[in-house]
Amino acid sequence: MNPRYRFVAQRALHHCEYCKAPEAIFNFPFEVEHITPPGNGGTNSDENLALACRSCNLYKSDFLLFQDPVTLDTVRLFHPRIDRWQDHFACNFELGSIDALTPIARAQEQQLPACE
């Protein structure tokens, strides 16, 4: 387990910082991932670490940018340290889904299909 797990998990309230899934329902610890991967200049600083479910971590991979399917512009993906989740996404309780509200969210949704 990542030595920073306890700090990162507590800061994230034990929810994936990308799709907001609660860690408790998976019955195993989520992963500590680099928001900006080390290969792209990211560091091991606390500000660059996020709690991610396995699915979000695998789909995000080393990506920092992706195409908004509506505008076709290349935009950065959601950044849990600088973006507020509720500014970009909304829970659709009727459908049990997450709705993308912005180009960043739409790009994230394209890259992380588990978040749909």
N, C-alpha and C positions, 0 to 999 in steps of 0.2 A: 504494500500500500504506500502511496506517496506520503512522504513525511509531512507535507503541508495539508494533507487531507482534512484533519480536524478543524484547522483554521478556516479553510476554504468552504467546507461543508457548513460550518456554523454561520459564516457570513452569508451564505446562500440559503440559509434556513432549510437545508437539506432538500432543496429543489433544484432541478436542472435549470441552469441560468439561460438556456436557449428555448426550451419548450415548456418550462415550468412544471414538469412532471414531478410529483413528490417521490423522493428516494424510498420512502417506507413501502410503497406498493410493489417495488421490484425485489425487495427482500435481500438486497446486496448493495454494497456501497457504490455510489457513482464515481466517476473518474475525475481526477484533477487534470485539466487540459490547459494548454497555452492558448490564450486568445489570439495573440500574434505568435505563430510558431517560431522556434529558435532558428530554423532555416530561413525565415523571412525577417530576421533581426529581432525577434522577441527574446525577452529575458525570463529568468526564473523569479522575478519579483512578484510579490503578492498581488500587485495591481494587474499583472498579466496572466494570472491564474483564475480559472473559472471551474465551477462544478458542472459536469455534463453527464447526462445519461449516455449509455454506450452508443445508442443509435445516433444521437446528435454529434457525439464526438467522432464517430466513424464518418458520417456524411460531411461534417465540416472539414475534417482532415486539415490540410495546409492552406485551404482557401481563405482569402481575405476579401476578394472582390468576386462579384457574380453579376449576371445580367438580369435586370428587371424585365420580366416577360411582357409587361405592358408597354413600357417606353422604349425597350431594347437598349437603354443606357446601362453602362457598367457602373455599379454602385458597390460600396463596401457592404460587407455583411454586418449584421447586428453585433454590437460591441457591448457586453454587459457592464462595463465600467463607465461608459460615457453615454449610453442610450438608456432611456426608461422604457421598460418592456411595454407598459400600457400606452405609450405614445405610438408604438409600431404595430401592436397586436391587440386583438380582442378575443375573449373566449366566447364562443357561440354555444351556450349550454343546451339549446334546443337540438342542435345537430351533433354536439359533442366534438367540436372542432375548434381550431384556432384560425381566426380571420386575419389576413394581412391588411394593414391600413396604409402602408407607405411603400415607396420603392425599395427601401432597405428590407422591409418585411417580406415583400414579394420575392426579392432576390434570395433571402434566407429560406423562404418556403420552397423555392425551386431547388436550392442546394440541399436542404434538409427535409426531404419528403416525409420524414417521421413526424414533423411538426404540423402537418396538415390536419 
